Amino acid sequence: MSAATPATTDSTVGAGIRSLRGRDPGVWPGLLLASAVALAALALGRVPGLTGFSPLILAIVIGIVFRAVAGMPAPARPGVVLSMRGLLRLAIVLLGLQLTAGQVAEVGVAGIAVIVATVVCTFGFTVRLGRFLGVDRGLTELIAAGTSICGASAVVAANTATGARDEDVAYAVACVTVFGSVAMIVYPLLAGPAGLDPHAYGIWAGASIHEVAQVVAAAFQGGSEAGEIGSVAKLSRVMMLAPVVVALGLLASMRARRGGEARGQGRAPAPWFVLGFIGMVCINSVVAIPAEAKAVIAAATTFLLSLALAGMGLETDLARLRARGLRPLVLGGAASLFIAGFSLGLIKAFL
């Protein structure tokens, strides 16, 4: 399926919101279907042997398999689109409540500098290599965001600006899943030969492994100190999501104007959810939110992100996914090798 235009997407999301208000029951079948997929992913993520995989990853896989086997019911589409567009933005806002300025400070100035440099250089490297390999611009930017920032959630957040095809989103998520899982297994084996102490190893894992769950699984194999530092470093890296999405939106707007859409058709998506994400970080930094409430919010955030990925999977056509070929996979592998080597070099030089 081709990517929807901004006008089409906005009208579909708007229709979904009106439906939630009770004006049109048509959104509920899709929301229920996406919710069932998300709940299945959350349950599957608790099965021994699969605990290292994020529910986000499992949700998109289940969604793709469901569509391949049963097809996409037409009445479900409005709710599915709402889940992967509108509800995704709400999830990104809530994601800000998992990070505080104090946590960022624990990583240290040098650690933050390593993370920022790693994100910026990995993103730039991936975009340039994607252009060289002839990979579609939208798919390249999604792989760049997922590799450099925070896996599947960064892919779907970046797509609010790039407007890539749903199959491109699925392909990018697959890339960061495969190579992040490899890193999760390999990193603990390399910590000793690389001469990294627990603090440095935690920074390396948090600065370069893709998914939060993968970072936690890899970092804690280096001990509790490495696990805690790795988790905080990863959440600090998530902070880069806001400026990257805004920058991608501005680039999309500039490209649209150069393409002859200067009459208001080509514009960056409204960044209210990015501003909301930053606002939540600020609130979490100055307000003592009870641990019980934080646990509920974290669970709700995971469910909403899983819901968005479920919708993305349900919208994905496997035939179109296969048509993308192996070049994007090569790009994802090269980007993963780059972020691992580049961040390790910085850590060895400055930490």
ZIHUWO-V542931 format. One line per field, one symbol per residue. ss: DSSP state (h for helix, s for strand, l for the rest). psi: psi as a letter, one per 20 degrees, with the letter a starting at -180 (. if undefined). Layout:
# ZIHUWO-V542931
ss->???
psi->???
This chain:
# ZIHUWO-V542931
ss->lllllhhhhhhhhhhhhhhhllllhhhhhhhhhhhhhhhhhhhhllllllllllhhhhhhhhhhhhhhhhlllhhhhhhhhhhhlhhhhhhhhhhhhhllhhhhhhhlhhhhhhhhhhhhhhhhhhhhhhhhhlllhhhhhhhhhhhhhhhhhhhhhhhhhhlllhhhhhhhhhhhhhhhhhhhhhhhhhhhhllllhhhhhhhhhhhlllhhhhhhhhhhhlhhhhhhhhhhhhhhhlhhhhhhhhhhhhhhhhhhhlllllllllllllhhhhhhhhhhhhhhhllllhhhhhhhhhhhhhhhhhhhhhhhhlllhhhhhllllhhhhhhhhhhhhhhhhhhhhhhhhl
psi->pqqqqhgggghggghgghghijhoiihhggggghhggghhghghiippijiipqhgghghggggggghgiropgiigghggghifghggghhghhhijqrhhghhhhqgggggggghggghggggggghhghikqpgghghghgghghelcghhghghihhhkrqhhhggggggghgghhhghhhhghhigghikprhghggggghihqfqghhgggggiijrhghgggggghghhhhhigghgggghggghgghghhjjkikihoqqqpkhhghhgghhggghhipnpqhghhggggghggggghgghgggghipohghghihaighggghghhghghggghgggghhi.
